[in-house]
Amino acid sequence: MRKKIVAGNWKMNTTVPEGIELAKAVVEASSQVPSDVKLIIATPFTHLYPIAEVVKGSVVALSAENCADKEKGAYTGEVSAAMLESVGCQYTILGHSERRQYYGETDEKLVEKTRLALAHGLDVILCVGENLEEREAGKHFDVCAEQIKNVLYHFSAEELAHIVVAYEPVWAIGTGKTATAEQAQEIHAFIRQTIAEKFGKQAAEQTSILYGGSCKPSNAKELFAQKDIDGGLIGGAALKAEDFIGIAMSF
Ligand code: PGA
């Protein structure tokens, strides 16, 4: 059985005190969530150390939103996988479309980042997804397959067990425009098939594939009911504990 996961991606939101309050509220409400649903919060780097204390002993796991593509050294402004591990982080998001779009994240860099994250005991939430132009041109399958092949195919089946894939159509992120459950299911099944081509059906069946893009309590149920949708990567709605937990209760 693959894991059901609801992960909150806070992006560049909240100050540290606000983040601590939000994390406390999530921990407090987490008892309402069925125990087979894994809860993760991904916070800005500055928040990780104090929030690791807040989530300690709870069911909520801690994630970063990015990590460096280098082990250590003279890379001003970067945060390494080893640093994340040292503050008690268990996951990191990699390849979010905002990083690909605004910060020159390439698939080549993502291979390095993923390699380093895994080497330091972090599980990876790897994001893929097409933009509006690609969707309208009917290229969404090709774009996702390429992103999967360019990064995931560099790893072993053993390593794949520590990678969660998040399908996030760029046109649905923060726009209020969600992919329909059918659109999402179709591409999730395709992503699973692409994973199976390299790693075999069994490994693909065990890989959690999350949907992200304007997911909220009102649409999560329909999305999560799809056969190949194993949860969500939540942006805006993760900034309110009530909405985030509401989504996690939608399985
Ligand atoms: P959104 O963001 O839920 O605000 O659309 C999702 C994401 O970018 O991870």
Residues whose N, C-alpha, C, O or C-beta is under 5 A from the ligand:
A	BS01	PGA	N9 A172 I173 G174 T175 G212 G213 S214 C215 L233 I234 G235 G236 A237
